[in-house]
Amino acid sequence: MSDTSISELAGRTAFVTGGSNGIGAAAVKMLADAGASVIVGYNQGETRARALMEALPGDGHGIQQLSLEDSASVVNAGKAIRAKFPALNVLVNSAGFTKPIPHDQLDALDDEFMDVMLRANVRGPFSVIRALAPALKASGDGVIVNVSSVSAFTGAGSSIAYVASKAAIDGITMALARVLGPEVRVMCVSPGAVATDFVAGRGREQLEKLMESSPLGRVTEPEDVARAIMACITHLKATTGDKIIVDGGRYLG
């Protein structure tokens, strides 16, 4: 059963980066269940993205390849999406990556990796927003939801580069909320550790142990984050430039 009314987003259009797996895929499914036509963004997982798209209810769906590190790829994707959806209602920036590097191993965090991380996790999402801002404004009621992280304000995360990239996303969210309104709202969802394959080597058992001491005492699932994304889109109509934290209260310490 869908968490959102089947007709709530009928006639609306959405693009989800990183939409072929994890949090992005959960958001794609909920958007389609609510009646939206969704373009599933992917980088290398075309087969997975196509299978997901073909299983969605409703029609008007599609897939779109883009690499956040490649400016030309983002520009081309933006043109293709605007051609299909001249008025875009929803953009979910879910794509990104990380690599675990202990914070005290400063030499392991070299300039090359820092540059790659910032290109993919900061410049990339901003470039997608820039490419699609005209279509979002044209809808008259657009919303951007950036998938950030509690790392942005706790300083804890898979690497210092990841922490920095998510802090940047929080800042970009606030800055864009000021300039894209009233036609477009801009929000963040800030998950903690989520049951996906995003962090290499982190399994379910490790997550369960990690979350035992959190106030809610349970693992955060991709669907939990997707519900927060849907809340930003469908319910928080008077909110912009803010974040929704989804980590079972673990960030409280």
C-alpha positions in Angstrom: 0.0 0.0 0.0 1.3 3.5 -0.9 2.1 6.0 1.9 0.6 8.7 -0.3 -2.8 9.0 -2.0 -2.7 7.5 -5.5 -4.0 10.8 -6.9 -2.0 13.3 -4.8 0.6 13.9 -7.5 -1.5 13.0 -10.6 -0.4 15.1 -13.5 2.9 16.1 -11.8 6.4 15.4 -13.2 9.6 14.4 -11.4 13.2 13.6 -12.0 15.2 11.6 -9.4 19.0 11.4 -9.7 20.5 8.2 -8.3 17.0 6.8 -8.9 18.0 3.2 -9.8 18.8 2.0 -6.2 18.7 2.8 -2.5 17.0 6.0 -1.3 16.5 7.2 -4.9 14.7 4.1 -6.0 12.4 4.2 -2.9 11.6 7.8 -3.8 10.9 6.9 -7.4 8.4 4.2 -6.4 6.6 6.5 -4.0 6.4 9.3 -6.5 4.9 7.0 -9.1 2.5 5.4 -6.6 1.2 8.9 -5.9 0.5 9.5 -9.6 3.6 11.3 -10.8 5.4 10.7 -14.1 9.0 10.0 -13.1 12.3 10.0 -14.9 14.7 7.6 -13.2 18.2 9.1 -13.3 21.2 6.7 -13.3 24.9 6.7 -14.0 26.0 3.2 -14.8 22.9 1.1 -13.8 20.9 1.3 -17.0 19.5 -2.2 -16.7 18.4 -1.6 -13.1 16.9 1.8 -14.0 15.0 0.4 -16.9 13.6 -2.5 -14.9 12.5 -0.2 -12.2 10.9 2.2 -14.7 9.0 -0.6 -16.4 7.6 -1.8 -13.1 6.2 1.6 -12.1 2.4 2.2 -12.1 1.0 4.7 -14.4 2.6 6.1 -17.6 4.9 8.9 -18.8 7.9 7.5 -17.1 11.4 7.4 -18.5 15.1 6.9 -17.7 18.0 9.3 -18.1 21.7 8.7 -17.9 23.9 11.4 -16.3 27.3 11.5 -14.5 27.5 14.1 -11.8 31.2 14.5 -12.4 30.8 15.3 -16.1 29.5 18.8 -16.9 28.5 17.9 -20.5 26.6 14.9 -19.2 24.6 17.0 -16.8 23.9 19.7 -19.5 22.7 17.0 -22.0 20.5 15.4 -19.4 19.0 18.7 -18.5 18.1 19.3 -22.2 16.5 15.9 -22.5 14.5 16.3 -19.3 13.3 19.7 -20.3 12.2 18.4 -23.7 10.1 15.7 -22.0 8.9 17.8 -19.1 9.0 21.5 -20.0 7.4 22.2 -16.6 9.0 20.0 -14.0 7.4 19.8 -10.6 9.9 17.8 -8.6 13.7 17.3 -8.5 15.1 14.8 -6.1 18.9 15.0 -5.9 19.8 11.6 -4.5 22.9 10.7 -6.4 26.3 10.8 -4.8 29.1 8.6 -3.5 31.5 8.1 -0.7 34.5 6.1 0.3 35.3 5.3 4.0 38.5 7.0 5.1 39.1 7.3 8.9 39.1 11.0 9.9 42.5 10.7 11.6 44.2 9.5 8.5 44.8 12.9 6.9 47.3 11.7 4.4 44.9 9.1 3.1 42.5 11.9 2.1 44.5 13.2 -0.8 43.7 16.2 -3.1 42.6 14.0 -5.9 39.9 12.2 -3.9 38.8 15.5 -2.3 38.3 17.0 -5.8 36.4 14.0 -7.0 34.1 14.0 -3.9 33.4 17.7 -4.3 32.7 17.4 -8.0 30.3 14.6 -7.6 28.6 15.6 -4.3 28.5 19.4 -4.5 29.1 20.7 -8.0 27.1 17.8 -9.6 23.8 18.4 -7.7 24.1 22.1 -8.1 24.7 21.7 -11.8 21.5 19.6 -12.1 19.6 22.3 -10.3 21.0 24.9 -12.5 20.1 22.9 -15.6 16.5 22.3 -14.5 15.7 25.5 -12.7 13.8 27.0 -15.7 11.6 23.9 -15.9 11.0 23.9 -12.2 10.1 27.6 -12.2 7.8 27.0 -15.2 5.7 24.6 -13.1 4.9 27.5 -10.8 4.9 25.0 -7.8 8.3 23.3 -8.1 10.2 21.6 -5.3 13.8 20.5 -5.0 14.7 17.9 -2.4 18.4 17.4 -1.8 19.5 14.2 0.0 22.1 15.5 2.4 23.3 13.8 5.6 23.5 14.3 9.4 27.2 14.3 8.7 26.8 17.9 7.5 26.1 19.1 11.1 27.6 16.4 13.3 31.0 16.3 11.6 30.9 12.5 11.7 30.7 10.4 8.6 32.5 8.1 6.2 35.2 10.7 5.5 36.0 14.3 6.1 35.5 14.9 2.4 32.0 13.5 2.7 31.2 15.7 5.7 32.4 18.8 3.8 30.3 17.9 0.7 27.1 17.5 2.7 27.7 20.7 4.7 28.0 22.4 1.3 24.7 20.9 0.2 23.0 22.2 3.3 24.3 25.7 2.5 23.3 25.5 -1.1 19.8 24.5 -0.1 19.4 27.6 2.1 20.9 29.9 -0.5 18.8 28.6 -3.4 15.6 28.7 -1.2 16.1 32.5 -1.0 16.5 33.0 -4.8 14.2 30.4 -6.4 11.1 31.2 -4.4 8.2 31.7 -4.7 8.0 29.4 -7.7 10.3 26.7 -6.2 10.8 25.4 -2.7 14.2 23.9 -1.8 14.5 21.3 1.0 17.0 18.8 2.4 16.5 15.4 3.9 19.3 14.4 6.2 19.6 10.7 6.9 22.1 9.0 9.1 23.2 5.4 8.4 20.7 3.8 6.1 20.2 0.2 5.1 21.7 0.5 1.5 24.9 -0.5 -0.1 26.0 3.2 -0.2 29.0 2.7 2.2 31.1 -0.2 1.1 31.6 -3.0 3.7 28.8 -1.8 6.0 26.3 -4.7 6.5 23.0 -5.1 8.2 24.4 -6.5 11.3 26.8 -3.6 11.7 23.9 -1.2 11.2 21.7 -2.9 13.8 24.5 -2.7 16.4 25.1 0.9 15.5 21.4 1.8 16.0 20.8 -0.1 19.2 21.6 2.9 21.4 19.6 5.4 19.3 16.3 6.7 20.8 14.2 4.7 18.3 16.5 1.7 18.4 16.0 0.6 14.8 17.7 0.7 11.5 16.7 3.4 9.1 15.4 2.0 5.8 15.4 3.7 2.4 11.7 3.9 2.6 12.0 6.0 5.8 14.0 8.6 3.9 11.7 8.4 0.9 8.7 9.2 3.2 10.5 12.3 4.4 11.2 13.3 0.7 7.5 12.8 0.0 6.5 14.9 3.0 8.7 17.8 1.6 6.9 17.5 -1.7 3.3 17.0 -0.7 2.8 18.4 2.8 5.4 21.1 3.8 4.0 23.7 1.4 5.0 26.6 3.7 8.6 25.4 4.3 11.7 26.1 2.3 15.4 26.2 3.0 15.1 23.7 5.9 16.0 20.1 6.5 14.2 16.9 7.8 16.5 14.6 9.9 15.9 10.9 9.4 18.2 8.9 11.6 16.1 7.5 14.5 17.4 10.3 16.8 21.0 8.9 16.8 22.4 12.4 16.0 21.2 13.5 19.5 24.1 11.5 21.0 
